[in-house]
Amino acid sequence: MRVVLGASVLAVLLFSQAAFAEDVSPGMINFDEGRLLATGGVSAVEGEGGGGLAPWALITGYGTRDGVGVTLHHTYVGLPDYQLITPGIAVGLFDRLELSYAWQAFDTEATGAALGLGQGFTFHQNIFGAKLKLIGDAVYDQDSWVPQIAIGLQHKENDRGAVIAAVGGKGSVGTDYYVAATKLFLAQSLLANVTVRTTKANQFGILGFGGDKHNSYTAQIEASAAYLVSRKLAFGGEFRTKPNNLGVAKEEASFDLFAAYFLNKNLSLTAAYVDLGNIVLHDHQDGVYLSLQAGL
Amino acid sequence: MKTTLALLTMTAALFTLPAFAADTLFADMGGQPGIDRLVDASVDNYLADDRIKATFDESNMDRVRAEFKVQFCQVAGGPCSYSGHNMAAAHKGLHLTNADFNAVVEDLQAAMTSCDISFATQNRFLARLAPYQHQVVTR
């Protein structure tokens, strides 16, 4: 429902922009699409601009410091015993502030039945994100080692509080805070990102926040590297550590190997091999990650 | 101990390597004939680009091309010494936006591709031009 609403708002904005494209006066939303291809990254699994697993310091979309960008995405993660579907929307304001919303549906398939929850029992999560660019420019500051640095938060609301409590989780609502540093090493055609996140989330929040083993925030590290093959194509990999709060199931670090293809500033496709490690009852949950992003 | 030594050696190597590595960018861009061809192709692109062509309304384009050819040669590490306008002075009063700057970059990328300059070489050249954003974009 919220996604539909978001899409409607976007459509209205797009229409009003098209109608007045010849005369963008002060006060109008200026979708200038003025940034360079791929410099907004793609849409990460929690809805913010980034790689697949980690938020980057880049602001989503193609708006410059004089304009606004917006992205819609839909992401599918297929694992041996689970499936995640997550659409979302994000707005980049003046290449400075990013606001995002993602909705996640995590389908437990046959595992739900094995746990007595029922076949196809599904956890849902609303994720509201905000990210503020503080210093540096990942693209232009090629004469300096200073990366682009941003701080952000992700507020998550899970709808399965009773199940979360039953497995030892301490809450169904939680907020992550992070600092991300992104640097484009343009002469080497390399992009690198390091993010430090403080979080209580179990499996990204799908199993709630805090647990019987640990119930405090811990710092986790997320790293991404990408090699730019052409203006339109990047190959890379990511790594993300996670807390291990629940007694009933161990939680492991996750990683991915991805290819991102930017058809143009309005459409990109990311395909990845992703390994999320053990997820309740099942070891070695690895599979395919597909994400389509449309925007401007 | 051995690890520390290896790390130190590696760090030293990393810092000294760029100083001793031959700067091949000028040659990789085809020398002065390649640079001249690139400047002509990129200026043609700027003048055909509705986003930025008005910027050159008051310019003597023969002179602009000649200045770019010397400047690009110098930026690429070629045997030239650019004595024209400095970047801040040349763009003062043009009120260029970030989008304008990036439009120039996109036109330059297209010109480099049409001149058969490889993507990796394009990025080495763009990496040297990117910091000019701070002087060129004034709005």
Chai-1 contact restraints between the chains, C-beta under 6 A:
chainA,res_idxA,chainB,res_idxB,connection_type,confidence,min_distance_angstrom,max_distance_angstrom,comment,restraint_id
A,D32,B,A99,contact,1.0,0.0,6.0,A-B,restraint_1
A,G34,B,N98,contact,1.0,0.0,6.0,A-B,restraint_2
A,G34,B,A99,contact,1.0,0.0,6.0,A-B,restraint_3
A,G34,B,N102,contact,1.0,0.0,6.0,A-B,restraint_4
A,L36,B,N102,contact,1.0,0.0,6.0,A-B,restraint_5
A,T64,B,N98,contact,1.0,0.0,6.0,A-B,restraint_6
A,T64,B,A99,contact,1.0,0.0,6.0,A-B,restraint_7
A,R65,B,N98,contact,1.0,0.0,6.0,A-B,restraint_8
A,D66,B,T97,contact,1.0,0.0,6.0,A-B,restraint_9
A,Y140,B,A130,contact,1.0,0.0,6.0,A-B,restraint_10
A,Y140,B,Q133,contact,1.0,0.0,6.0,A-B,restraint_11
A,Q142,B,A127,contact,1.0,0.0,6.0,A-B,restraint_12
A,Q142,B,A130,contact,1.0,0.0,6.0,A-B,restraint_13
A,Q142,B,P131,contact,1.0,0.0,6.0,A-B,restraint_14
A,D143,B,P131,contact,1.0,0.0,6.0,A-B,restraint_15
A,L186,B,N123,contact,1.0,0.0,6.0,A-B,restraint_16
A,L186,B,L126,contact,1.0,0.0,6.0,A-B,restraint_17
A,L186,B,A127,contact,1.0,0.0,6.0,A-B,restraint_18
A,A187,B,R124,contact,1.0,0.0,6.0,A-B,restraint_19
A,A187,B,A127,contact,1.0,0.0,6.0,A-B,restraint_20
A,S189,B,A120,contact,1.0,0.0,6.0,A-B,restraint_21
A,S189,B,N123,contact,1.0,0.0,6.0,A-B,restraint_22
A,S230,B,F119,contact,1.0,0.0,6.0,A-B,restraint_23
